[in-house]
Amino acid sequence: MCHHCVIDSVKDRMLSRRDFFKGGAVAGAAAAASLAAPAPLFAQKAMPTKAEDLTHELFEAFPTFFNEQQLFKKALFNYAEHKFNINEWRFNEHTGTHLDAPLHFSADGKSVAEIPVADLVCPLAIIDIRQKAADNADAQVTPDDITAWTDANGDLPEGACVAMLSGWGAHLETGKFRNVGEDGKTMHFPGFHIEAAQMLMEAPSVKGIAVDTLSLDHGPSPDFAVHYAWLPSGRWGLECVANLESLPASGATLVVGAPKLRGGTGGPSRVIAMV
């Protein structure tokens, strides 16, 4: 067979195979379309048109609960010398905008890696206590606040995360974020009241709670009552959340980019809301 004949024969076979796979792909797509689509995690009235970053930028001097540096950066390679950049980071799991896993306050709860990914995408309900917090730094989300929210917005959505908006994020890079009192040790900032946490635990579908402060418990809490009740129940918490004031009280979808650290009690997270 001549050289040109061989080339023409190969071309013909390639074209016929390409047409076969193209036809197969069309047929496969048609068959897939004929099947019932899997149910979404939750119903949405419309496609999201906005994404809001609920994450504070993390930096080495980010304020911490124990007032000690918890994030450390070491440059291993730099562009000027090596033509690429690589940093080594060392951090405490509970630094910056971060997730508390059930393991954080229990002997054998789920680690951050064991939280089902479906539990990290959920409706967001925002309870606004900014006026209370402006009047009293030790303000707490109470059952009355939850009832006021449901009176205004209807039942809490299935599988929701309930977030406290206290406005405390505005104080992030000032001493008021920790807000240590005259005794030099007691902090004063808002959080959830234990009775509110217990009320939300009676709604089995609520997956998480979130705060824009350093702790799920309010600053002067002597016993971490909310942590000890909420996390061992298998639910998670978010602390140091940002920009909640940019969202409606209901209707947003929360996406928690928690680190998949084996055995982790939590970790810095990229938290996004879609509206």
SEROLUM-148533 format. One record per residue (C-alpha): x, y, z. Coordinates in pm, 1 decimal. Each point is the difference from the previous one (the first is absolute). Last residue first. Layout:
# SEROLUM-148533
SITE         X         Y         Z
SITE         X         Y         Z
...
END
This chain:
# SEROLUM-148533
SITE         X         Y         Z
SITE   -2735.4    3502.9    4824.4
SITE     316.3    -202.9      50.1
SITE     197.4       7.3     324.0
SITE     368.1     -93.4      20.3
SITE     222.4    -120.3     284.3
SITE     365.9     -72.9     -59.8
SITE     101.9    -194.9     309.1
SITE     273.5       1.8     264.6
SITE     -16.0    -332.1     181.3
SITE    -187.7    -229.1     230.9
SITE      69.9    -281.6     244.2
SITE     213.2    -168.9    -264.5
SITE      42.7    -378.1       9.7
SITE      60.9     -15.7    -374.7
SITE      -2.1     356.3    -128.9
SITE    -252.8      58.9    -278.1
SITE       3.3     377.7      27.8
SITE    -345.4     164.1      18.9
SITE    -125.8     184.3    -307.5
SITE    -339.4      83.9     147.4
SITE    -267.7      87.0    -257.4
SITE    -303.2     188.4     135.9
SITE    -312.5      58.7    -209.1
SITE    -180.6     329.3      46.1
SITE    -378.7      36.0      24.2
SITE     -46.7     135.3     350.0
SITE     112.7     300.2     204.8
SITE     131.9     160.2    -317.8
SITE     376.1      29.7     -51.7
SITE     256.6     280.5      12.5
SITE     -22.7      24.0     380.1
SITE     145.8    -350.6      19.9
SITE     328.9     145.1    -125.3
SITE     244.9    -213.2     202.1
SITE      -7.4    -321.6     205.3
SITE     236.9      -9.1     297.1
SITE    -132.1    -335.8     122.0
SITE    -185.6    -281.0    -175.9
SITE    -162.7    -288.2     184.6
SITE     -66.3    -366.2     -71.6
SITE    -264.6    -251.7     100.8
SITE      47.6    -354.7     128.3
SITE    -176.2      52.2     334.3
SITE     346.6      19.1     159.6
SITE      42.5     339.9    -171.4
SITE    -312.1     171.6     131.7
SITE     -14.5     -74.8     371.4
SITE     366.8      35.9      97.5
SITE      54.9     292.6    -235.6
SITE    -310.9     176.8     126.3
SITE      97.9     -47.5     365.4
SITE     353.6     127.2     -49.3
SITE      30.8      14.0     382.9
SITE      70.9     349.1     129.7
SITE    -158.4     192.2    -288.5
SITE     124.7     360.2      16.3
SITE      51.3      30.4    -378.1
SITE    -324.2    -151.0    -131.3
SITE       5.7    -365.8     -97.3
SITE      34.1     -86.0    -370.6
SITE     338.0     170.0      25.7
SITE     228.4     258.7    -159.4
SITE    -277.9     215.1    -145.7
SITE    -196.7       8.9    -327.0
SITE    -191.0    -310.5     105.0
SITE    -123.2    -314.5    -173.9
SITE    -228.0    -290.7      86.7
SITE     -18.0    -333.5    -172.3
SITE    -204.3    -286.8    -133.3
SITE    -358.0      84.3      97.4
SITE    -204.4    -303.9    -112.3
SITE     -67.1    -137.9     346.6
SITE    -196.1     308.2     113.7
SITE      20.7     -65.5     375.6
SITE     368.4      85.9     -29.5
SITE    -103.1     352.2     -99.6
SITE    -181.5      45.8     332.2
SITE     299.5    -138.9     187.7
SITE     229.2     248.5    -173.1
SITE    -239.7     283.3      85.4
SITE      -8.8    -114.0     363.0
SITE     381.4      -7.5       7.7
SITE      11.5     364.6    -107.9
SITE     185.8      60.0    -325.3
SITE     277.5     258.4     -22.4
SITE      80.5     367.6      53.6
SITE     331.4     152.6     115.8
SITE     157.9      79.4     336.2
SITE     327.8    -163.8      94.2
SITE     102.8     -63.7     360.2
SITE     376.4      18.9      58.2
SITE     124.6     345.8      94.3
SITE    -250.1      51.8     282.4
SITE    -106.2     323.4    -168.6
SITE    -148.3    -188.1    -289.4
SITE     158.4    -150.9    -309.4
SITE    -177.2      92.6    -322.6
SITE     128.0    -281.0    -224.2
SITE    -125.3     180.6    -311.3
SITE      13.6     330.0     190.1
SITE     379.0       9.1     -16.1
SITE     -19.0      96.1    -365.1
SITE      66.6    -189.0    -321.4
SITE    -324.3    -197.9       4.8
SITE    -230.2     269.9     139.4
SITE    -228.9      16.5    -305.6
SITE     -41.7    -376.7      27.5
SITE    -197.2      53.3     320.1
SITE    -315.6     105.1    -186.2
SITE    -203.2    -242.5     210.4
SITE    -130.2    -220.6    -280.5
SITE     -55.0    -346.1     147.0
SITE     -29.8    -282.1    -251.4
SITE    -237.1    -295.9     -16.5
SITE     119.1    -268.5    -241.9
SITE    -298.5    -173.0    -152.7
SITE     -76.0    -363.9     -74.7
SITE    -365.7      62.3     -85.5
SITE     -69.2     371.4       5.1
SITE     -96.8     165.3     330.9
SITE    -373.3      55.1       2.1
SITE    -139.1     328.6    -125.4
SITE     186.0     326.4     -59.3
SITE    -136.8     261.7     239.0
SITE    -152.9    -222.9     267.9
SITE     289.1    -243.1     -51.0
SITE     254.5     274.1      72.2
SITE    -188.6     128.1     305.1
SITE     -14.7    -355.5     133.5
SITE     376.0     -35.6     -41.2
SITE      59.3     328.7     178.2
SITE    -232.9    -106.3     281.6
SITE     194.6    -325.9      34.9
SITE     308.4     212.6      72.1
SITE     296.3     120.8    -206.6
SITE     227.5     161.7     254.6
SITE     107.6     350.6      97.9
SITE     322.3      32.9     202.1
SITE     107.0     317.8    -182.2
SITE    -322.6     167.2     108.5
SITE    -164.3     296.1    -174.0
SITE     172.0     -47.7    -334.7
SITE     -44.1    -375.8      35.9
SITE    -374.8      36.4      51.3
SITE     -25.7     220.3    -309.4
SITE     211.7    -237.2    -205.9
SITE    -206.7    -305.6      91.8
SITE     -80.6    -108.8    -357.0
SITE     -82.4    -369.6     -34.8
SITE     117.8    -131.1    -336.6
SITE    -144.2    -322.9    -142.2
SITE     221.4    -171.3    -258.6
SITE    -109.5    -294.5    -210.9
SITE     254.6    -281.3     -29.4
SITE     319.9    -126.0    -157.9
SITE     242.3    -137.0     260.0
SITE    -233.8    -280.6     108.5
SITE       9.9    -147.3    -351.5
SITE     378.6     -24.7      36.5
SITE     -48.4    -246.8     281.7
SITE     207.4     101.5     304.6
SITE     274.0    -263.0      31.9
SITE     290.6     223.2    -100.8
SITE     -85.7     253.4     272.3
SITE      11.4    -281.4     253.0
SITE    -323.3    -162.1     109.6
SITE     -50.0     -40.3     372.8
SITE     203.6    -237.6     217.1
SITE      97.8     175.6     321.2
SITE    -201.5     316.6     -52.7
SITE      59.1     374.8     -18.8
SITE     210.5      43.1    -316.1
SITE    -102.3    -342.4    -135.0
SITE    -338.3     144.1    -104.6
SITE     185.2     222.7    -250.6
SITE      52.5     370.9      61.6
SITE      44.1     179.7    -332.5
SITE     216.9     305.1     -60.7
SITE      13.0     365.1     -93.3
SITE     332.6      85.2     159.4
SITE     176.2    -258.9     213.1
SITE    -142.9    -309.0     164.6
SITE     217.2    -267.9    -159.8
SITE     316.9     164.6     135.1
SITE     234.1      84.8    -283.6
SITE     336.2     -68.0    -161.2
SITE      47.0     110.8    -358.4
SITE     287.9     -71.3    -239.0
SITE      25.3     236.2    -293.2
SITE      90.6     -78.4    -360.4
SITE      82.4     256.4    -268.8
SITE     157.8     -63.0    -340.9
SITE     295.7     130.8    -201.6
SITE     246.5    -128.6     263.3
SITE     181.6     314.6     113.4
SITE    -233.7     286.8     -89.4
SITE    -305.7    -226.6       4.8
SITE      37.2    -118.5     356.9
SITE      28.8    -345.0     151.1
SITE     -53.5    -124.3     356.4
SITE    -167.3     314.6     138.5
SITE    -118.6     -67.1     355.3
SITE    -345.0     105.0     123.1
SITE    -143.3     -42.9     349.4
SITE    -363.6       5.1     111.3
SITE    -114.3     -44.0     361.4
SITE     143.3     307.4     169.6
SITE    -124.7      16.7     357.7
SITE    -299.6     191.9     132.9
SITE    -164.5    -319.4     129.7
SITE    -311.9      49.8    -215.0
SITE     197.1     126.3    -296.0
SITE      36.5     327.6    -189.4
SITE     161.4     -33.0    -346.6
SITE     362.7     112.5      32.2
SITE     132.1    -254.1    -251.2
SITE    -259.6      74.7    -264.3
SITE    -324.6    -158.7    -117.4
SITE    -234.1     204.6    -217.1
SITE    -342.8     -26.4     160.8
SITE    -236.8    -243.2    -167.1
SITE    -368.8      54.2     -73.3
SITE      63.9      59.5    -369.7
SITE    -328.8      82.0    -172.2
SITE    -103.5    -162.4    -327.3
SITE    -281.1     163.2    -196.4
SITE    -245.4    -105.1    -272.4
SITE    -106.5    -333.5     144.7
SITE    -236.7    -202.8    -221.2
SITE    -361.6      33.3     100.2
SITE    -249.9    -136.1     253.4
SITE     255.6    -247.3     130.0
SITE     -88.6    -342.1     137.7
SITE     241.9    -190.5     216.0
SITE     278.2    -253.7     -45.3
SITE    -123.5     -49.6    -354.6
SITE    -192.0    -316.9     -93.6
SITE     174.7    -216.1    -255.9
SITE    -116.3      53.8    -359.1
SITE    -263.9    -243.4    -129.3
SITE     123.0    -180.6    -310.1
SITE     -89.6     116.9    -351.7
SITE     282.6     250.7       4.9
SITE     247.1    -280.1      51.1
SITE    -133.6    -181.7    -307.4
SITE      25.0     314.2    -211.5
SITE     353.1      61.3     121.6
SITE      93.9    -358.1     -81.1
SITE    -147.5      27.1    -349.2
SITE     189.3     319.3     -65.1
SITE     320.4    -154.4     134.1
SITE     -49.0    -310.7    -207.9
SITE     -51.8     204.8    -313.3
SITE     319.8     191.7      64.6
SITE     176.9    -325.0      82.2
SITE    -107.2    -154.9    -330.0
SITE      72.0     314.4    -200.0
SITE     351.6       8.3     144.4
SITE      47.2    -370.1     -79.2
SITE    -112.2      55.2    -362.3
SITE     230.9     298.3     -34.5
SITE     294.5    -192.2     139.9
SITE     -64.6    -297.8    -227.4
SITE     -22.5     223.5    -307.3
SITE     316.6     185.8      93.8
SITE     188.4    -327.6      44.9
SITE    -110.3    -117.5    -345.0
SITE     100.6     329.4    -160.7
SITE     347.1     -23.7     156.0
SITE      41.3    -359.9    -115.2
SITE    -112.1      91.6    -350.6
SITE     249.1     287.8     -10.0
SITE     286.2    -237.0      80.4
SITE    -102.2    -251.4    -261.3
SITE    -136.9    -346.7      92.3
END
